[in-house]
Amino acid sequence: MSFPITPLTKLDAVNICLSTMGEPTVNTLDGAAVDAQMASDLVDETSRSVQGMGWHWNREKHTLSPSVNSQIILPANTIRVDTVDDSKSIDVVQRGGKLFDVENSTYTFTKELRVEIYVQLTFDELPFAAKQFITMRAARLLQQRLLGSDTLYKFSAQDEQRAWTVLMQEETETADANMLYDSWSTRKIVSRGYFSRGGFG
């Protein structure tokens, strides 16, 4: 499967999904036909699933301080959060848009915390390798749900696996060496292959 030389947009991703089924491409996602809208929804769904794994490119470190009511509000695009560095001993989870202290069963914090956050990026903000994998996976899911063709399934699954390999190579090359050991999410990705454990389900 070939990709545009220019940056891969969401419209490009949708058209690639459509082309794998032999469907005509579209010029816009506004008011798109049913198949195009389904492709668009699958691209979004797949993007959320992939980003939820946590990668070098959607990982940020922040020092968060309690608000006036002693709660720590998370950025709206937070997917995962964990304490790091000097705050690592404090067990927190995300509940809604706030941090929750698991050990003390409270939303109340008395000091700032150092956290690692994995954020949800828009499709245009993703690195090309991530866009490529998301597109190939969405294309396979679309044709599988609409056509159920064994031949097309094998073809798109091969494209998806090649895209996954490229994404993994980029992750190991761009991530700092210490992150591969210090980040629980990246370590899990690098040490366990996507296809060896059956994908996202």
C-alpha positions in Angstrom: 0.0 0.0 0.0 1.5 3.4 -1.0 1.1 6.6 0.9 1.0 10.2 -0.2 4.4 12.0 -0.3 2.8 15.0 1.4 1.9 14.7 5.1 -0.8 12.1 5.7 -4.0 13.9 6.6 -7.1 12.3 8.1 -8.8 12.7 4.8 -6.0 10.8 3.2 -6.4 8.1 5.9 -10.1 7.8 5.2 -9.5 7.5 1.4 -7.0 4.8 1.9 -9.5 2.9 4.0 -12.1 3.3 1.2 -9.7 2.3 -1.5 -8.9 -1.0 0.2 -12.5 -1.9 -0.4 -12.6 -0.6 -4.0 -14.9 2.3 -2.9 -14.6 5.8 -4.5 -12.6 8.4 -2.5 -14.1 11.6 -1.2 -12.9 15.2 -1.3 -14.1 16.2 2.1 -15.3 14.6 5.4 -18.1 17.1 5.8 -21.4 15.4 4.9 -19.6 12.3 3.8 -21.4 9.1 2.6 -22.0 6.3 5.1 -18.9 4.3 4.2 -16.7 7.4 4.4 -18.2 8.4 7.8 -17.6 4.9 9.1 -14.0 5.0 7.9 -13.6 8.4 9.6 -15.0 7.0 12.9 -12.7 4.0 12.7 -9.7 6.2 12.2 -10.6 8.1 15.4 -11.4 4.9 17.3 -8.1 3.3 16.3 -6.2 6.5 17.0 -7.5 6.5 20.6 -6.6 2.8 21.1 -3.1 3.2 19.7 -2.3 6.4 21.7 -3.7 4.8 24.8 -0.8 2.4 24.8 1.5 5.3 25.6 4.5 6.2 23.3 7.5 8.5 23.3 5.7 10.9 21.1 2.6 11.4 23.3 4.4 11.4 26.6 4.9 14.6 28.7 6.2 15.3 32.1 4.5 18.0 34.2 4.6 19.4 37.7 1.0 19.8 38.8 -0.1 21.9 41.7 -3.3 21.7 43.7 -6.0 24.2 42.9 -7.7 26.5 45.4 -9.9 23.5 46.6 -6.8 21.3 47.0 -7.6 19.2 43.9 -5.2 18.5 41.0 -6.9 19.0 37.7 -5.5 17.1 34.7 -5.1 18.4 31.2 -8.3 17.7 29.1 -6.4 15.4 26.7 -5.0 13.2 29.4 -5.1 9.4 28.5 -2.9 8.0 31.3 -1.1 9.5 34.3 1.4 8.3 36.8 3.7 9.9 39.4 7.4 10.0 38.7 10.7 11.3 40.1 10.3 12.6 43.7 6.5 11.9 43.6 6.8 8.3 42.6 5.9 6.9 46.0 2.4 8.5 45.8 -0.1 6.1 44.3 -2.5 8.1 42.0 -5.0 7.3 39.3 -7.0 9.4 36.9 -10.7 9.8 37.8 -12.6 12.0 35.5 -10.4 15.0 34.9 -8.7 14.9 38.3 -6.1 13.0 40.2 -7.1 10.6 42.9 -4.9 9.5 45.8 -5.5 5.7 46.0 -3.8 5.0 49.3 -5.7 7.7 51.2 -8.9 7.5 49.1 -9.1 11.2 48.4 -9.0 13.9 45.7 -7.2 16.2 48.1 -3.5 17.0 47.7 -1.4 19.3 49.8 1.6 19.7 47.6 2.6 19.7 43.9 3.3 16.4 42.2 5.6 15.4 39.4 3.7 13.3 36.9 4.1 11.5 33.5 1.1 12.1 31.3 0.2 10.4 28.0 -1.9 12.8 26.0 -4.4 12.3 23.2 -3.2 14.1 20.1 -5.1 15.0 17.0 -4.4 12.9 13.8 -2.4 15.8 12.3 -0.2 16.0 15.3 0.9 12.3 15.1 4.2 11.2 13.7 3.9 9.6 10.2 4.6 6.1 11.4 1.7 6.3 13.9 -0.6 7.7 11.2 0.4 4.9 8.9 -0.3 2.1 11.4 -3.6 3.7 12.5 -4.7 4.0 8.9 -3.8 0.4 8.0 -5.5 -1.0 11.1 -8.6 1.1 10.4 -8.7 0.0 6.8 -8.6 -3.7 7.9 -11.3 -3.2 10.4 -13.5 -1.4 7.9 -13.3 -4.0 5.2 -13.7 -6.8 7.7 -16.9 -5.3 9.1 -18.4 -4.3 5.7 -17.1 -7.0 3.4 -15.7 -9.9 5.4 -13.4 -11.0 2.6 -10.7 -13.4 3.5 -8.5 -12.3 0.6 -8.8 -8.6 1.5 -8.3 -9.5 5.2 -5.0 -11.2 4.5 -3.8 -8.3 2.3 -4.7 -5.6 4.8 -3.3 -7.6 7.7 0.0 -7.8 6.0 0.0 -4.0 5.5 -0.9 -3.5 9.1 1.9 -5.7 10.3 4.5 -3.9 8.2 3.2 -0.5 9.5 3.5 -1.9 13.1 7.1 -2.9 12.5 7.9 0.6 11.2 6.2 2.2 14.2 8.1 0.0 16.6 11.4 0.8 14.9 10.7 4.5 15.2 9.8 4.1 18.8 13.0 2.4 19.8 15.1 4.8 17.7 13.6 8.1 19.0 13.0 7.2 22.6 15.8 8.1 25.0 17.7 5.0 26.2 16.8 5.7 29.9 13.1 6.0 29.0 13.1 2.4 27.7 13.8 1.3 31.2 12.2 4.0 33.3 8.9 4.4 31.6 6.5 1.5 32.4 4.4 2.1 29.3 7.2 2.3 26.8 9.0 -0.7 28.3 5.8 -2.7 27.9 5.4 -1.7 24.2 9.0 -2.4 23.3 9.3 -5.8 25.1 6.0 -7.2 23.8 5.0 -7.3 20.2 1.6 -6.2 19.1 0.9 -9.1 16.8 2.3 -11.7 19.2 -0.4 -10.9 21.7 -3.3 -10.5 19.2 -3.6 -6.7 18.9 -5.9 -4.5 20.8 -8.8 -6.9 20.7 
